[in-house]
Every structure is written in structure tokens, then in C-alpha cells.
Amino acid sequence: MIDKELKKLNRHEKYLKEKDSSHGVLRYGTEEELYSMNPSGIMDTEKEEQEFQYKMLMYKAMNMAMHDLHKLNPYWYQLVKEFYLCTRQITLAQLGEMHGKSRQAVSKSLKRAMSVLRQIAEEYLEKFFRVR
């Protein structure tokens, strides 16, 4: 009976670790590299030019939003930076250990931080489009 429960706990822990490690996002070398991305080549069509301009505005909005998040809540900024922009993949459990919190607490904080970051970035995008 105990062996069965232990195996179940081990499977669940392995599942959580695998789920945590992938994040389902792309990784970049540094935070600066994320914001300095610039596709090379000549734009063939007006649509490609517009898409390029929109992406550049999104990168600019995200950069400004990250700066604002750092001022608003340095802990959230650090979580986002370490979880999404770090060169090595890190799990929520590892982040929790680094910050003296549980995996669940880190997960909730990260979700709140991403929600706030998204709102700030959307506000900047709206400002950019009003100006144009």
C-alpha cells in the first residue's frame, strides 16, 4: 500500500518537474537580446513592413512594461526575468527555493506579475497607436 502511494507521488513529482521545465516559451540569451531582435533582409511587401513595425512596437512596449514592473514590484520583475528570460531553464520549485517560497506561491506571484505586465504593455501599445 505504501509502495503504491510512493510510486504515485514520484510520478506526480516527475510530471510537475517536466511541466515546469518546459514553460512552453522560447528562450533568449539575455534580456537585451530579446528587445534588440531585428529580422534581417529586405521587406518584400507592405504587409511584411507593417508586421515588422508592429513587432518593433510590441518589443518597445514590452521593454517599457518590464521597466515599469521593476519600479512597481521588484520581486515580480525578478521572477519574470529569471523564469522567462534566463539562459538556463529553471523550474518553479527551484525559483521557490531561491526566494524562500513554495512552488505554488511562486506560481501565483508569476501569474499576477504576467497579468500586470500584460496590462502595462497593452497600455503602451494603445498609446503608440493613438500617437500614429
Buried (B, 14 or more C-beta within 10 A) or exposed (E): EEEEEEEEEEEEEEEBEEEBEEBEEEEBEEBEEBBEEEEEEEEEEEEEEEEBEEEBBBBBBBBBBBEBBBEBBEEBBBBBBBBBBBEEEBBBBBBBEEBEBEBEBBBEBBEEBBEBBEEBBEBBBEEBEEEE
